[in-house]
Amino acid sequence: MKDYGTLSEAINKLKEEGYSHDFNLLDEHLENKKDKERYTAKEFDVDKVLRFEGMSNPDDNSVLYAITTSNGKKGVLTDAYGVYSGQVSKEMIEKLKIHPEA
């Protein structure tokens, strides 16, 4: 697996790989505010999931998702605590669930 370093380094490296959009997680959608678009769980794929823990507190987790939408837009979604921390639909939780590597 490629080493992406810190969260900010990973975001920059993913942007170099073409993940140029910034997504926000809403209850039932991902949102691309810049282009005023929303995507349901069926309208995007998670290409990579990267986890980061805080240096001083292992409970300071961040999760970075590299995402491609059904219309070909690539971007990143950052969640400070993981998808389980917010009020999101079951479908979105399942789509963004972190599965252990086989």
Chimera marker file (.cmm) of the C-alpha trace (Angstrom):
<marker_set name="trace">
<marker id="1" x="0.000" y="0.000" z="0.000" r="1" g="1" b="0" radius="0.5"/>
<marker id="2" x="1.244" y="3.477" z="-0.873" r="1" g="1" b="0" radius="0.5"/>
<marker id="3" x="2.323" y="5.654" z="2.071" r="1" g="1" b="0" radius="0.5"/>
<marker id="4" x="0.392" y="8.900" z="2.007" r="1" g="1" b="0" radius="0.5"/>
<marker id="5" x="2.014" y="10.404" z="5.134" r="1" g="1" b="0" radius="0.5"/>
<marker id="6" x="-0.113" y="12.845" z="7.109" r="1" g="1" b="0" radius="0.5"/>
<marker id="7" x="-3.725" y="13.753" z="6.363" r="1" g="1" b="0" radius="0.5"/>
<marker id="8" x="-2.778" y="16.999" z="4.621" r="1" g="1" b="0" radius="0.5"/>
<marker id="9" x="-0.048" y="15.247" z="2.606" r="1" g="1" b="0" radius="0.5"/>
<marker id="10" x="-2.545" y="12.559" z="1.594" r="1" g="1" b="0" radius="0.5"/>
<marker id="11" x="-5.074" y="15.149" z="0.417" r="1" g="1" b="0" radius="0.5"/>
<marker id="12" x="-2.386" y="16.844" z="-1.687" r="1" g="1" b="0" radius="0.5"/>
<marker id="13" x="-1.192" y="13.524" z="-3.166" r="1" g="1" b="0" radius="0.5"/>
<marker id="14" x="-4.752" y="12.470" z="-4.014" r="1" g="1" b="0" radius="0.5"/>
<marker id="15" x="-5.331" y="15.835" z="-5.703" r="1" g="1" b="0" radius="0.5"/>
<marker id="16" x="-2.226" y="15.113" z="-7.814" r="1" g="1" b="0" radius="0.5"/>
<marker id="17" x="-3.865" y="11.777" z="-8.714" r="1" g="1" b="0" radius="0.5"/>
<marker id="18" x="-6.936" y="13.633" z="-10.002" r="1" g="1" b="0" radius="0.5"/>
<marker id="19" x="-9.145" y="13.722" z="-6.899" r="1" g="1" b="0" radius="0.5"/>
<marker id="20" x="-9.720" y="17.459" z="-7.235" r="1" g="1" b="0" radius="0.5"/>
<marker id="21" x="-13.247" y="17.906" z="-5.859" r="1" g="1" b="0" radius="0.5"/>
<marker id="22" x="-14.151" y="18.355" z="-2.201" r="1" g="1" b="0" radius="0.5"/>
<marker id="23" x="-17.194" y="16.419" z="-1.031" r="1" g="1" b="0" radius="0.5"/>
<marker id="24" x="-19.309" y="16.992" z="2.069" r="1" g="1" b="0" radius="0.5"/>
<marker id="25" x="-21.321" y="14.286" z="3.784" r="1" g="1" b="0" radius="0.5"/>
<marker id="26" x="-25.007" y="15.019" z="4.267" r="1" g="1" b="0" radius="0.5"/>
<marker id="27" x="-27.663" y="12.754" z="5.774" r="1" g="1" b="0" radius="0.5"/>
<marker id="28" x="-28.495" y="10.943" z="2.545" r="1" g="1" b="0" radius="0.5"/>
<marker id="29" x="-26.044" y="12.385" z="0.011" r="1" g="1" b="0" radius="0.5"/>
<marker id="30" x="-22.538" y="13.450" z="-0.801" r="1" g="1" b="0" radius="0.5"/>
<marker id="31" x="-22.461" y="17.064" z="-1.841" r="1" g="1" b="0" radius="0.5"/>
<marker id="32" x="-20.147" y="18.830" z="-4.254" r="1" g="1" b="0" radius="0.5"/>
<marker id="33" x="-20.934" y="22.451" z="-3.322" r="1" g="1" b="0" radius="0.5"/>
<marker id="34" x="-18.736" y="23.937" z="-6.031" r="1" g="1" b="0" radius="0.5"/>
<marker id="35" x="-20.757" y="22.301" z="-8.806" r="1" g="1" b="0" radius="0.5"/>
<marker id="36" x="-24.029" y="22.246" z="-6.816" r="1" g="1" b="0" radius="0.5"/>
<marker id="37" x="-24.358" y="18.474" z="-7.184" r="1" g="1" b="0" radius="0.5"/>
<marker id="38" x="-25.530" y="15.753" z="-4.824" r="1" g="1" b="0" radius="0.5"/>
<marker id="39" x="-24.864" y="12.018" z="-5.044" r="1" g="1" b="0" radius="0.5"/>
<marker id="40" x="-26.725" y="9.172" z="-3.375" r="1" g="1" b="0" radius="0.5"/>
<marker id="41" x="-24.857" y="6.093" z="-2.166" r="1" g="1" b="0" radius="0.5"/>
<marker id="42" x="-25.610" y="4.408" z="-5.501" r="1" g="1" b="0" radius="0.5"/>
<marker id="43" x="-24.023" y="7.263" z="-7.454" r="1" g="1" b="0" radius="0.5"/>
<marker id="44" x="-20.424" y="7.018" z="-6.238" r="1" g="1" b="0" radius="0.5"/>
<marker id="45" x="-17.683" y="4.516" z="-5.500" r="1" g="1" b="0" radius="0.5"/>
<marker id="46" x="-15.084" y="4.635" z="-2.760" r="1" g="1" b="0" radius="0.5"/>
<marker id="47" x="-11.706" y="4.032" z="-4.400" r="1" g="1" b="0" radius="0.5"/>
<marker id="48" x="-9.502" y="4.339" z="-1.302" r="1" g="1" b="0" radius="0.5"/>
<marker id="49" x="-9.961" y="4.725" z="2.438" r="1" g="1" b="0" radius="0.5"/>
<marker id="50" x="-7.105" y="6.133" z="4.499" r="1" g="1" b="0" radius="0.5"/>
<marker id="51" x="-7.162" y="6.348" z="8.295" r="1" g="1" b="0" radius="0.5"/>
<marker id="52" x="-5.152" y="8.730" z="10.419" r="1" g="1" b="0" radius="0.5"/>
<marker id="53" x="-4.751" y="8.893" z="14.204" r="1" g="1" b="0" radius="0.5"/>
<marker id="54" x="-3.774" y="11.949" z="16.191" r="1" g="1" b="0" radius="0.5"/>
<marker id="55" x="-0.195" y="12.049" z="17.437" r="1" g="1" b="0" radius="0.5"/>
<marker id="56" x="-1.114" y="12.887" z="21.024" r="1" g="1" b="0" radius="0.5"/>
<marker id="57" x="-4.432" y="11.055" z="21.235" r="1" g="1" b="0" radius="0.5"/>
<marker id="58" x="-5.199" y="7.828" z="19.341" r="1" g="1" b="0" radius="0.5"/>
<marker id="59" x="-8.892" y="8.700" z="19.673" r="1" g="1" b="0" radius="0.5"/>
<marker id="60" x="-8.378" y="11.703" z="17.352" r="1" g="1" b="0" radius="0.5"/>
<marker id="61" x="-9.230" y="9.740" z="14.234" r="1" g="1" b="0" radius="0.5"/>
<marker id="62" x="-9.651" y="11.113" z="10.749" r="1" g="1" b="0" radius="0.5"/>
<marker id="63" x="-10.783" y="9.161" z="7.746" r="1" g="1" b="0" radius="0.5"/>
<marker id="64" x="-10.058" y="10.245" z="4.179" r="1" g="1" b="0" radius="0.5"/>
<marker id="65" x="-12.082" y="8.778" z="1.325" r="1" g="1" b="0" radius="0.5"/>
<marker id="66" x="-11.034" y="8.974" z="-2.338" r="1" g="1" b="0" radius="0.5"/>
<marker id="67" x="-14.287" y="8.935" z="-4.313" r="1" g="1" b="0" radius="0.5"/>
<marker id="68" x="-15.371" y="8.697" z="-7.945" r="1" g="1" b="0" radius="0.5"/>
<marker id="69" x="-18.931" y="9.674" z="-8.839" r="1" g="1" b="0" radius="0.5"/>
<marker id="70" x="-21.148" y="8.120" z="-11.487" r="1" g="1" b="0" radius="0.5"/>
<marker id="71" x="-20.541" y="11.134" z="-13.747" r="1" g="1" b="0" radius="0.5"/>
<marker id="72" x="-16.758" y="10.744" z="-13.447" r="1" g="1" b="0" radius="0.5"/>
<marker id="73" x="-15.924" y="13.416" z="-10.892" r="1" g="1" b="0" radius="0.5"/>
<marker id="74" x="-13.132" y="12.448" z="-8.519" r="1" g="1" b="0" radius="0.5"/>
<marker id="75" x="-12.671" y="13.993" z="-5.119" r="1" g="1" b="0" radius="0.5"/>
<marker id="76" x="-12.057" y="13.551" z="-1.432" r="1" g="1" b="0" radius="0.5"/>
<marker id="77" x="-14.244" y="13.351" z="1.633" r="1" g="1" b="0" radius="0.5"/>
<marker id="78" x="-12.703" y="13.910" z="5.055" r="1" g="1" b="0" radius="0.5"/>
<marker id="79" x="-14.507" y="12.837" z="8.186" r="1" g="1" b="0" radius="0.5"/>
<marker id="80" x="-13.024" y="13.783" z="11.545" r="1" g="1" b="0" radius="0.5"/>
<marker id="81" x="-14.259" y="10.752" z="13.456" r="1" g="1" b="0" radius="0.5"/>
<marker id="82" x="-15.461" y="8.252" z="10.878" r="1" g="1" b="0" radius="0.5"/>
<marker id="83" x="-18.867" y="7.925" z="9.285" r="1" g="1" b="0" radius="0.5"/>
<marker id="84" x="-20.397" y="6.508" z="12.466" r="1" g="1" b="0" radius="0.5"/>
<marker id="85" x="-20.148" y="9.829" z="14.305" r="1" g="1" b="0" radius="0.5"/>
<marker id="86" x="-22.864" y="11.706" z="12.445" r="1" g="1" b="0" radius="0.5"/>
<marker id="87" x="-26.510" y="11.355" z="11.604" r="1" g="1" b="0" radius="0.5"/>
<marker id="88" x="-26.318" y="9.738" z="8.177" r="1" g="1" b="0" radius="0.5"/>
<marker id="89" x="-28.533" y="7.176" z="6.493" r="1" g="1" b="0" radius="0.5"/>
<marker id="90" x="-27.907" y="3.473" z="6.874" r="1" g="1" b="0" radius="0.5"/>
<marker id="91" x="-27.205" y="3.257" z="3.135" r="1" g="1" b="0" radius="0.5"/>
<marker id="92" x="-24.473" y="5.920" z="3.387" r="1" g="1" b="0" radius="0.5"/>
<marker id="93" x="-22.965" y="4.258" z="6.475" r="1" g="1" b="0" radius="0.5"/>
<marker id="94" x="-22.767" y="0.947" z="4.629" r="1" g="1" b="0" radius="0.5"/>
<marker id="95" x="-21.249" y="2.587" z="1.530" r="1" g="1" b="0" radius="0.5"/>
<marker id="96" x="-18.570" y="4.370" z="3.580" r="1" g="1" b="0" radius="0.5"/>
<marker id="97" x="-17.965" y="1.539" z="6.016" r="1" g="1" b="0" radius="0.5"/>
<marker id="98" x="-14.302" y="0.763" z="6.517" r="1" g="1" b="0" radius="0.5"/>
<marker id="99" x="-13.669" y="-2.871" z="5.645" r="1" g="1" b="0" radius="0.5"/>
<marker id="100" x="-10.453" y="-4.526" z="6.841" r="1" g="1" b="0" radius="0.5"/>
<marker id="101" x="-8.011" y="-5.325" z="4.065" r="1" g="1" b="0" radius="0.5"/>
<marker id="102" x="-8.065" y="-9.012" z="3.111" r="1" g="1" b="0" radius="0.5"/>
<link id1="1" id2="2" r="1" g="1" b="0" radius="0.2"/>
<link id1="2" id2="3" r="1" g="1" b="0" radius="0.2"/>
<link id1="3" id2="4" r="1" g="1" b="0" radius="0.2"/>
<link id1="4" id2="5" r="1" g="1" b="0" radius="0.2"/>
<link id1="5" id2="6" r="1" g="1" b="0" radius="0.2"/>
<link id1="6" id2="7" r="1" g="1" b="0" radius="0.2"/>
<link id1="7" id2="8" r="1" g="1" b="0" radius="0.2"/>
<link id1="8" id2="9" r="1" g="1" b="0" radius="0.2"/>
<link id1="9" id2="10" r="1" g="1" b="0" radius="0.2"/>
<link id1="10" id2="11" r="1" g="1" b="0" radius="0.2"/>
<link id1="11" id2="12" r="1" g="1" b="0" radius="0.2"/>
<link id1="12" id2="13" r="1" g="1" b="0" radius="0.2"/>
<link id1="13" id2="14" r="1" g="1" b="0" radius="0.2"/>
<link id1="14" id2="15" r="1" g="1" b="0" radius="0.2"/>
<link id1="15" id2="16" r="1" g="1" b="0" radius="0.2"/>
<link id1="16" id2="17" r="1" g="1" b="0" radius="0.2"/>
<link id1="17" id2="18" r="1" g="1" b="0" radius="0.2"/>
<link id1="18" id2="19" r="1" g="1" b="0" radius="0.2"/>
<link id1="19" id2="20" r="1" g="1" b="0" radius="0.2"/>
<link id1="20" id2="21" r="1" g="1" b="0" radius="0.2"/>
<link id1="21" id2="22" r="1" g="1" b="0" radius="0.2"/>
<link id1="22" id2="23" r="1" g="1" b="0" radius="0.2"/>
<link id1="23" id2="24" r="1" g="1" b="0" radius="0.2"/>
<link id1="24" id2="25" r="1" g="1" b="0" radius="0.2"/>
<link id1="25" id2="26" r="1" g="1" b="0" radius="0.2"/>
<link id1="26" id2="27" r="1" g="1" b="0" radius="0.2"/>
<link id1="27" id2="28" r="1" g="1" b="0" radius="0.2"/>
<link id1="28" id2="29" r="1" g="1" b="0" radius="0.2"/>
<link id1="29" id2="30" r="1" g="1" b="0" radius="0.2"/>
<link id1="30" id2="31" r="1" g="1" b="0" radius="0.2"/>
<link id1="31" id2="32" r="1" g="1" b="0" radius="0.2"/>
<link id1="32" id2="33" r="1" g="1" b="0" radius="0.2"/>
<link id1="33" id2="34" r="1" g="1" b="0" radius="0.2"/>
<link id1="34" id2="35" r="1" g="1" b="0" radius="0.2"/>
<link id1="35" id2="36" r="1" g="1" b="0" radius="0.2"/>
<link id1="36" id2="37" r="1" g="1" b="0" radius="0.2"/>
<link id1="37" id2="38" r="1" g="1" b="0" radius="0.2"/>
<link id1="38" id2="39" r="1" g="1" b="0" radius="0.2"/>
<link id1="39" id2="40" r="1" g="1" b="0" radius="0.2"/>
<link id1="40" id2="41" r="1" g="1" b="0" radius="0.2"/>
<link id1="41" id2="42" r="1" g="1" b="0" radius="0.2"/>
<link id1="42" id2="43" r="1" g="1" b="0" radius="0.2"/>
<link id1="43" id2="44" r="1" g="1" b="0" radius="0.2"/>
<link id1="44" id2="45" r="1" g="1" b="0" radius="0.2"/>
<link id1="45" id2="46" r="1" g="1" b="0" radius="0.2"/>
<link id1="46" id2="47" r="1" g="1" b="0" radius="0.2"/>
<link id1="47" id2="48" r="1" g="1" b="0" radius="0.2"/>
<link id1="48" id2="49" r="1" g="1" b="0" radius="0.2"/>
<link id1="49" id2="50" r="1" g="1" b="0" radius="0.2"/>
<link id1="50" id2="51" r="1" g="1" b="0" radius="0.2"/>
<link id1="51" id2="52" r="1" g="1" b="0" radius="0.2"/>
<link id1="52" id2="53" r="1" g="1" b="0" radius="0.2"/>
<link id1="53" id2="54" r="1" g="1" b="0" radius="0.2"/>
<link id1="54" id2="55" r="1" g="1" b="0" radius="0.2"/>
<link id1="55" id2="56" r="1" g="1" b="0" radius="0.2"/>
<link id1="56" id2="57" r="1" g="1" b="0" radius="0.2"/>
<link id1="57" id2="58" r="1" g="1" b="0" radius="0.2"/>
<link id1="58" id2="59" r="1" g="1" b="0" radius="0.2"/>
<link id1="59" id2="60" r="1" g="1" b="0" radius="0.2"/>
<link id1="60" id2="61" r="1" g="1" b="0" radius="0.2"/>
<link id1="61" id2="62" r="1" g="1" b="0" radius="0.2"/>
<link id1="62" id2="63" r="1" g="1" b="0" radius="0.2"/>
<link id1="63" id2="64" r="1" g="1" b="0" radius="0.2"/>
<link id1="64" id2="65" r="1" g="1" b="0" radius="0.2"/>
<link id1="65" id2="66" r="1" g="1" b="0" radius="0.2"/>
<link id1="66" id2="67" r="1" g="1" b="0" radius="0.2"/>
<link id1="67" id2="68" r="1" g="1" b="0" radius="0.2"/>
<link id1="68" id2="69" r="1" g="1" b="0" radius="0.2"/>
<link id1="69" id2="70" r="1" g="1" b="0" radius="0.2"/>
<link id1="70" id2="71" r="1" g="1" b="0" radius="0.2"/>
<link id1="71" id2="72" r="1" g="1" b="0" radius="0.2"/>
<link id1="72" id2="73" r="1" g="1" b="0" radius="0.2"/>
<link id1="73" id2="74" r="1" g="1" b="0" radius="0.2"/>
<link id1="74" id2="75" r="1" g="1" b="0" radius="0.2"/>
<link id1="75" id2="76" r="1" g="1" b="0" radius="0.2"/>
<link id1="76" id2="77" r="1" g="1" b="0" radius="0.2"/>
<link id1="77" id2="78" r="1" g="1" b="0" radius="0.2"/>
<link id1="78" id2="79" r="1" g="1" b="0" radius="0.2"/>
<link id1="79" id2="80" r="1" g="1" b="0" radius="0.2"/>
<link id1="80" id2="81" r="1" g="1" b="0" radius="0.2"/>
<link id1="81" id2="82" r="1" g="1" b="0" radius="0.2"/>
<link id1="82" id2="83" r="1" g="1" b="0" radius="0.2"/>
<link id1="83" id2="84" r="1" g="1" b="0" radius="0.2"/>
<link id1="84" id2="85" r="1" g="1" b="0" radius="0.2"/>
<link id1="85" id2="86" r="1" g="1" b="0" radius="0.2"/>
<link id1="86" id2="87" r="1" g="1" b="0" radius="0.2"/>
<link id1="87" id2="88" r="1" g="1" b="0" radius="0.2"/>
<link id1="88" id2="89" r="1" g="1" b="0" radius="0.2"/>
<link id1="89" id2="90" r="1" g="1" b="0" radius="0.2"/>
<link id1="90" id2="91" r="1" g="1" b="0" radius="0.2"/>
<link id1="91" id2="92" r="1" g="1" b="0" radius="0.2"/>
<link id1="92" id2="93" r="1" g="1" b="0" radius="0.2"/>
<link id1="93" id2="94" r="1" g="1" b="0" radius="0.2"/>
<link id1="94" id2="95" r="1" g="1" b="0" radius="0.2"/>
<link id1="95" id2="96" r="1" g="1" b="0" radius="0.2"/>
<link id1="96" id2="97" r="1" g="1" b="0" radius="0.2"/>
<link id1="97" id2="98" r="1" g="1" b="0" radius="0.2"/>
<link id1="98" id2="99" r="1" g="1" b="0" radius="0.2"/>
<link id1="99" id2="100" r="1" g="1" b="0" radius="0.2"/>
<link id1="100" id2="101" r="1" g="1" b="0" radius="0.2"/>
<link id1="101" id2="102" r="1" g="1" b="0" radius="0.2"/>
</marker_set>
